[in-house]
Amino acid sequence: MSRYRASFYHFLISLAVFILLAYLVLFDWYPGFFYTIDGGWEGMRILIGVDLILGPLLTLIVFRTGKPGLKMDLTMIGLFQSICLVAGVYFVYSERPLYFIYYEDHFYSARPYTFERFDLQAPKVESLHAGIPAKIFIRLPDSAIEEADLRKLLYQDSVPLWLYVPLFEPLSEHMDEVIKHAMDPTELVERDRYNNLAPWLAKYGGDLADYAFFPIHARYRDAFIGVSRATGEFVGIVEIPPPF
């Protein structure tokens, strides 16, 4: 067997593994718009490099029919690739977004590390009863005095209010209220300096009035997220610079 055929067979095996991992990344760990704004593509590149390139390339380099110790070399390549792949999968999995939080007319994507940065314990996403990633609404105290006291306390501890877990409620229970606070369409159009709104509407259909738009902040991209006014469903990201 030639080294090219051996490398090709290694690639086919790696491809089967990659297809399974790609499915998890696209539909489970970084679903929908999270893939583009919160590290899905960056994670996919890690998996491509480790699974589809590293292993087959090493096989291509070391394989030679009749070479002494070839089986050991291939075993070590498989072991090395497996270790790298496990490390890559762990990184991609652990960095996935688990919380999608609405606070003061903005949406924030967060992961456990987001809480840890502020010495906070990240809540178990299953306990929030808001899906995965958990779509969260920040319910501020009804009393202005209580709200002011809470803001002062969190400010002293350098904790963002949108990460204060006692205020978490499922977003689905407040979606009608949220839509009322969408970005003014006139301001949205003024911010659309690169004319990305028209292609977005052509892609998803309907008119500007059919959607509510909100600033969204994530690890790799800040933009706007469109929400259907009729259904309350998140539609997609439009590349317009948001306010901060």
Secondary structure, DSSP 4 states (H G I P E B T S, - for coil): --HHHHHHHHHHHHHHHHHHHHHHIIIIIS-TTHHHHTTHHHHHHHHIIIIIIIHHHHHHHH--TT-TTHHHHHHHHHHHHHHHHHHHHHHHHHTS--EEEEETTEEEEE-HHHHHTTT-PPPPGGGGTSTTTEEEEE---SSHHHHHHHHHHHHHTT--GGG-GGGEEEGGGGHHHHHTTPPPHHHHHHH-TT--HHHHHHHH-S-GGGEEEEEEE-SS-EEEEEEETTT--EEEEE--PPP-
